[in-house]
């Protein structure tokens, strides 16, 4: 669990902003959303394959853009 020490003369809003940023970087919110509903293993596998396919397409487009291929 990310923790934030409130500094002297720091407003609550700034401390809250730092806390939210730490939570986002650690991936807590995405993990929470994933665990909110049960996902069947077949659906999980399809989602991961789709993500891998999209990642590969983005990588190939970036290589083409830079003229590496």
Buried (B, 14 or more C-beta within 10 A) or exposed (E): EEEBEEEEEEEEEEBEEBBEEBBEEEEEEEEEEEEEEEEEEEEEEEEEEEEEEEEEEEEEEEEEEEEEE
